[in-house]
Amino acid sequence: MTPRKLKVGLIGTGFMGRAHVLGYAAAARTFETAAALELDCVADLTADAAAAAARAFGIPRSTGNWRSLVEDPEIAIVDVTAPTGLHRDMVLEAIAAGKHVYCEKPLAPTAAEALEMAEAAKRAGVTTQVGFNYLANPILRVARGMIAAGDLGEIYSYRGIHAEDYMADSAGPITFRHDPVGGGALGDIGSHALATAEFLLGPVAAVMGDCRTVISERPGADGFPQQVEVDDVSRAFLRFESGVTGGIEANWCATGRTMQHDFEVYGSKGALVFSQERLNELHHFTVDAPTGRRGFRKIEAGPDHPPYGRFCVAPGHQLGFNDLKAIEIAGFAAALAGEVPEPFGFRSGHRIQRLVELIQDSASLGQWVEV
């Protein structure tokens, strides 16, 4: 069957915009779905910037006005990779124009806005996707399957962390990520840690948070010191609906860390350990190993872990960050074709933002808060 072509309009050409471009290119050549997603137009702050990105990315059309992209009848899908504070208006206008929407995380600066976007999408009957591409890693699905199958026995505890050092320099300037509404390490990267925790162990029922600002001043746009009002390091205890307890940390001042998105799961029969710094490996400990030979055994990603085999027929040759984005895009394409439910739609994006805010509320109150 010939795939149904759906033209995509991309808003934003920064780090994540480029990742999306590469993801679409790889997904089109790696997966077979009934919906073929084709990048057709790109929008940026100015017409010149958009035109330059279009040339670099090989996209046919460009515009300096994102609204013209949204209103374009040729565009079926609007892909938003702009800063978080711009998501609501772009997404709501896209939904009003009848477009399907793919939006990077966080979905919105606030849970209220995220809910508004999710409800608008539901009313309009459009398909949505939020960019939590770490969840697309085949090895995480292996971990979830092992937990669900009882390979670890009764789960005793969970630990998750997302730590990077892109805000570790106190001389680094204020950015959109420091916006008091929706900014901070918890929302920016802690959202990934929360999404992974629920992906593996199911819904969180209650949280106890601690949010800290470690660099209180940074250079503002005018070069003068400006107060920082958001968290640099946040931690939260979690109680899952299953009764399991654990915790997560978000830290963008983790000197020396460029990508630590890790988790540890401990149970009565064994344990699992994963690090995004070695994203093709899952380490499994089992108490059944003979005395003197116990230790964590490496499970190496390979063709036995779909869809790894679509990228490479040899085990151990490894997937990368942009491959995860391609897998995520393929899942969105399958949802658009009606082959699967939304893998991680706006409802899911709203839930993560709600958890972020509940942790912030808990930190302010100094007590547990139920979800």
C-alpha positions as CSV (number, residue, x, y, z in Angstrom):
1,M,0.0,0.0,0.0
2,T,1.3,3.4,-0.9
3,P,1.7,5.5,2.3
4,R,-0.5,8.6,2.7
5,K,1.7,11.6,2.6
6,L,1.3,14.2,5.3
7,K,3.2,17.5,5.0
8,V,4.9,18.8,8.1
9,G,5.6,22.4,9.1
10,L,8.5,22.8,11.5
11,I,8.6,25.8,13.9
12,G,12.1,26.4,15.3
13,T,15.5,25.4,14.0
14,G,17.7,25.2,17.1
15,F,19.0,22.1,18.8
16,M,15.7,20.2,18.9
17,G,14.6,21.5,15.5
18,R,17.7,20.0,14.0
19,A,17.1,16.7,15.9
20,H,13.6,16.6,14.5
21,V,14.8,17.1,10.9
22,L,17.3,14.2,11.3
23,G,14.5,12.2,12.9
24,Y,12.1,12.6,10.0
25,A,14.8,11.7,7.5
26,A,15.8,8.5,9.3
27,A,12.2,7.5,10.1
28,A,11.1,7.8,6.5
29,R,13.9,5.4,5.4
30,T,13.8,3.0,8.3
31,F,10.1,2.4,9.1
32,E,7.1,1.4,7.0
33,T,3.8,3.1,8.1
34,A,0.6,4.0,6.4
35,A,1.4,7.7,7.0
36,A,4.5,9.2,5.3
37,L,5.6,12.4,7.1
38,E,7.3,14.9,4.8
39,L,9.0,18.1,5.9
40,D,7.6,20.8,3.7
41,C,8.1,24.2,5.4
42,V,10.1,25.7,8.2
43,A,9.4,28.9,10.3
44,D,11.9,30.9,12.4
45,L,12.2,34.3,14.0
46,T,13.0,36.0,10.7
47,A,12.6,35.2,7.0
48,D,16.4,35.1,6.5
49,A,16.9,32.7,9.4
50,A,14.1,30.5,8.1
51,A,15.5,30.5,4.6
52,A,19.0,29.6,5.8
53,A,17.6,26.7,7.8
54,A,15.6,25.5,4.8
55,R,18.7,25.5,2.7
56,A,20.7,23.7,5.3
57,F,18.1,21.1,6.0
58,G,16.8,20.6,2.5
59,I,13.3,21.8,3.2
60,P,11.4,23.2,0.2
61,R,9.8,26.2,1.8
62,S,10.4,28.7,4.6
63,T,8.7,31.7,6.4
64,G,9.5,34.2,9.0
65,N,5.9,34.1,10.2
66,W,4.9,31.0,12.1
67,R,1.2,31.9,11.8
68,S,1.4,31.6,8.0
69,L,2.8,28.1,8.4
70,V,0.0,27.2,10.7
71,E,-2.6,28.5,8.3
72,D,-1.1,26.9,5.2
73,P,-3.6,24.4,3.8
74,E,-0.8,22.2,2.5
75,I,0.4,21.6,6.0
76,A,-1.2,18.7,7.9
77,I,1.1,18.5,10.9
78,V,2.6,21.4,12.9
79,D,5.9,20.5,14.7
80,V,6.7,22.9,17.5
81,T,10.3,23.1,18.8
82,A,10.2,26.8,19.9
83,P,10.9,27.8,23.5
84,T,8.3,26.5,26.0
85,G,6.7,29.9,26.6
86,L,5.6,30.0,23.0
87,H,4.1,26.6,22.9
88,R,0.5,27.4,24.0
89,D,-0.3,30.0,21.3
90,M,1.4,28.0,18.5
91,V,-0.3,24.8,19.5
92,L,-3.8,26.2,20.0
93,E,-3.7,28.0,16.7
94,A,-2.6,24.9,15.0
95,I,-5.3,22.8,16.6
96,A,-7.9,25.5,15.6
97,A,-6.7,25.2,12.0
98,G,-7.3,21.4,12.2
99,K,-3.6,20.4,12.3
100,H,-2.1,17.4,14.1
101,V,0.6,18.6,16.5
102,Y,4.0,17.3,17.5
103,C,5.4,19.5,20.4
104,E,8.6,19.3,22.3
105,K,8.6,18.9,26.0
106,P,7.7,20.5,28.3
107,L,4.3,20.8,26.7
108,A,3.6,24.1,28.4
109,P,5.0,26.3,31.2
110,T,2.1,25.4,33.4
111,A,-0.1,22.4,33.9
112,A,-3.2,24.6,33.3
113,E,-1.9,25.6,29.9
114,A,-1.0,22.0,29.1
115,L,-4.5,20.8,30.1
116,E,-6.0,23.5,27.9
117,M,-4.0,22.3,25.0
118,A,-4.8,18.6,25.6
119,E,-8.6,19.4,25.9
120,A,-8.5,21.5,22.7
121,A,-6.8,18.6,20.8
122,K,-9.4,16.1,22.1
123,R,-12.3,18.4,21.0
124,A,-10.7,18.8,17.6
125,G,-10.0,15.1,17.2
126,V,-6.4,15.7,16.2
127,T,-3.5,13.4,16.9
128,T,-0.7,14.7,19.2
129,Q,2.8,13.8,20.4
130,V,5.0,15.3,23.1
131,G,8.8,14.9,22.6
132,F,10.0,12.5,25.3
133,N,12.3,10.5,23.0
134,Y,14.3,8.8,25.8
135,L,11.2,6.6,26.2
136,A,11.7,5.4,22.7
137,N,14.8,3.5,23.6
138,P,14.3,-0.2,23.0
139,I,16.3,-1.1,26.1
140,L,13.9,0.8,28.3
141,R,11.1,-1.4,26.9
142,V,13.2,-4.4,27.9
143,A,13.5,-3.0,31.4
144,R,9.8,-2.4,31.7
145,G,9.0,-5.9,30.4
146,M,11.3,-7.5,32.9
147,I,9.7,-5.6,35.7
148,A,6.2,-6.4,34.6
149,A,7.2,-10.1,34.1
150,G,8.4,-10.3,37.7
151,D,12.0,-10.9,36.9
152,L,13.0,-8.6,39.7
153,G,10.4,-10.0,42.1
154,E,8.8,-7.6,44.5
155,I,10.0,-4.1,43.7
156,Y,11.6,-2.6,46.8
157,S,12.8,0.9,45.5
158,Y,13.5,3.1,42.6
159,R,16.1,5.8,41.9
160,G,16.1,8.1,38.9
161,I,18.3,11.1,37.9
162,H,18.7,13.5,35.0
163,A,21.8,15.5,35.5
164,E,23.7,17.8,33.1
165,D,26.2,20.7,33.5
166,Y,24.9,23.3,30.9
167,M,24.0,25.7,33.8
168,A,27.0,24.9,36.0
169,D,28.9,28.1,35.1
170,S,27.7,31.0,37.3
171,A,28.8,33.4,34.5
172,G,26.3,31.8,32.1
173,P,23.6,34.3,31.2
174,I,19.9,34.2,32.0
175,T,18.0,32.3,29.3
176,F,14.3,31.5,28.6
177,R,14.9,28.4,30.8
178,H,15.1,30.8,33.8
179,D,11.6,32.2,33.2
180,P,9.9,32.1,36.6
181,V,6.8,30.6,35.0
182,G,7.7,27.2,33.8
183,G,11.5,27.5,34.1
184,G,14.0,25.6,36.2
185,A,15.8,22.3,36.2
186,L,12.8,20.3,37.4
187,G,10.6,21.3,34.5
188,D,13.4,21.2,31.9
189,I,15.1,17.9,32.6
190,G,13.3,16.6,35.7
191,S,10.3,16.0,33.5
192,H,12.4,13.3,31.7
193,A,13.2,11.6,35.0
194,L,9.5,11.7,36.0
195,A,8.4,10.3,32.6
196,T,10.9,7.4,32.8
197,A,9.8,6.6,36.4
198,E,6.1,6.3,35.4
199,F,7.1,4.4,32.2
200,L,8.8,1.8,34.2
201,L,6.7,1.5,37.4
202,G,3.3,3.1,36.6
203,P,1.5,6.1,38.0
204,V,3.0,8.2,40.9
205,A,0.5,8.7,43.8
206,A,2.2,11.2,46.0
207,V,5.4,13.4,46.0
208,M,7.6,15.1,48.5
209,G,9.8,17.7,46.9
210,D,12.9,19.9,47.6
211,C,13.8,22.6,45.1
212,R,17.0,24.6,45.4
213,T,18.6,27.6,43.6
214,V,22.3,27.3,43.8
215,I,23.3,30.1,41.6
216,S,21.3,33.1,42.8
217,E,22.4,35.6,40.2
218,R,23.3,35.5,36.5
219,P,24.1,38.1,33.9
220,G,20.9,39.5,32.4
221,A,20.4,40.6,28.8
222,D,21.9,44.0,29.6
223,G,25.0,42.3,31.2
224,F,24.0,43.4,34.8
225,P,23.3,40.8,37.5
226,Q,19.8,39.5,37.6
227,Q,18.2,37.4,40.3
228,V,17.5,33.7,39.5
229,E,14.1,32.6,40.7
230,V,14.0,29.0,39.5
231,D,15.6,25.8,40.8
232,D,19.0,24.6,39.7
233,V,18.7,21.3,41.7
234,S,15.5,19.5,42.7
235,R,14.8,16.2,44.3
236,A,11.6,14.4,45.1
237,F,10.5,11.3,47.0
238,L,7.9,9.4,45.1
239,R,5.1,7.0,46.2
240,F,3.8,5.0,43.3
241,E,0.2,3.7,43.1
242,S,1.6,0.2,43.3
243,G,3.1,0.9,46.8
244,V,6.7,1.1,45.5
245,T,8.7,4.1,46.8
246,G,11.6,5.9,45.3
247,G,13.0,9.2,44.2
248,I,14.3,11.4,41.4
249,E,16.8,14.2,41.0
250,A,17.0,17.0,38.4
251,N,20.3,18.9,38.3
252,W,21.5,21.2,35.5
253,C,24.6,22.3,37.6
254,A,26.1,18.8,37.7
255,T,29.7,19.7,36.8
256,G,31.2,17.2,34.4
257,R,27.9,15.6,33.4
258,T,26.7,16.0,29.9
259,M,23.9,13.4,29.8
260,Q,23.1,11.4,32.9
261,H,19.6,10.1,32.5
262,D,19.9,7.1,34.8
263,F,17.7,4.8,36.8
264,E,18.1,1.9,39.3
265,V,15.3,-0.5,40.2
266,Y,15.8,-2.9,43.2
267,G,13.7,-6.0,43.9
268,S,13.6,-9.1,45.9
269,K,14.9,-11.3,43.0
270,G,17.3,-8.8,41.4
271,A,18.0,-5.3,40.1
272,L,18.3,-3.2,37.0
273,V,20.7,-0.3,36.3
274,F,20.7,1.9,33.3
275,S,22.6,5.1,32.2
276,Q,21.8,7.2,29.2
277,E,25.6,7.8,28.9
278,R,25.7,4.1,27.7
279,L,22.2,4.0,26.3
280,N,22.6,0.6,24.5
281,E,23.2,-1.3,27.8
282,L,21.0,-2.5,30.6
283,H,22.6,-4.1,33.6
284,H,20.8,-6.9,35.4
285,F,21.6,-8.5,38.8
286,T,19.9,-11.7,39.9
287,V,20.1,-13.3,43.3
288,D,19.9,-16.8,41.7
289,A,23.5,-16.5,40.5
290,P,25.8,-18.9,42.3
291,T,27.8,-17.7,45.3
292,G,31.1,-16.2,44.1
293,R,29.7,-15.4,40.7
294,R,27.2,-12.7,41.5
295,G,27.3,-9.4,39.8
296,F,25.6,-7.2,37.3
297,R,25.3,-8.8,33.8
298,K,25.2,-6.5,30.8
299,I,22.3,-6.9,28.4
300,E,23.5,-5.4,25.1
301,A,21.0,-3.8,22.7
302,G,20.6,-5.6,19.4
303,P,18.2,-6.8,16.7
304,D,16.3,-8.9,19.3
305,H,15.1,-5.6,20.8
306,P,12.8,-4.0,18.2
307,P,13.1,-1.7,16.4
308,Y,16.9,-1.8,16.8
309,G,17.2,-4.2,13.9
310,R,15.7,-1.6,11.5
311,F,18.8,0.5,12.1
312,C,21.5,-2.1,12.2
313,V,21.5,-5.9,11.8
314,A,24.5,-6.4,14.2
315,P,24.2,-6.3,18.0
316,G,26.4,-4.0,19.9
317,H,26.8,-1.4,17.1
318,Q,24.5,1.0,19.0
319,L,21.7,3.4,18.5
320,G,22.2,7.2,19.2
321,F,20.1,10.1,20.4
322,N,18.8,11.0,16.9
323,D,17.8,7.4,16.3
324,L,15.6,7.6,19.4
325,K,13.9,10.7,17.8
326,A,13.4,8.7,14.6
327,I,11.7,5.9,16.6
328,E,9.5,8.5,18.4
329,I,8.5,10.0,15.0
330,A,7.7,6.6,13.6
331,G,5.4,6.0,16.6
332,F,3.7,9.3,15.9
333,A,3.3,8.4,12.2
334,A,1.7,5.0,13.2
335,A,-0.7,6.9,15.5
336,L,-1.6,9.3,12.6
337,A,-2.3,6.2,10.4
338,G,-4.6,4.8,13.1
339,E,-2.3,1.8,13.6
340,V,-1.6,2.5,17.3
341,P,-2.8,4.9,20.1
342,E,-0.9,8.1,20.7
343,P,2.5,6.9,22.2
344,F,2.9,10.0,24.4
345,G,0.2,12.5,23.6
346,F,-0.8,15.8,25.1
347,R,-2.7,14.1,28.0
348,S,0.6,12.4,29.0
349,G,2.5,15.7,28.6
350,H,-0.1,17.4,30.9
351,R,0.4,14.7,33.5
352,I,4.2,15.2,33.6
353,Q,3.8,19.0,34.0
354,R,1.2,18.4,36.7
355,L,3.8,16.2,38.6
356,V,6.4,19.0,38.2
357,E,4.1,21.5,39.8
358,L,3.0,19.2,42.6
359,I,6.7,18.7,43.5
360,Q,7.2,22.4,43.5
361,D,4.1,22.8,45.7
362,S,5.4,20.2,48.1
363,A,8.8,21.9,48.3
364,S,7.0,25.2,49.3
365,L,4.8,23.5,51.8
366,G,7.4,21.1,53.2
367,Q,5.0,18.1,53.1
368,W,3.8,15.2,51.0
369,V,1.3,16.1,48.3
370,E,-1.0,13.6,46.7
371,V,-1.4,13.4,42.9
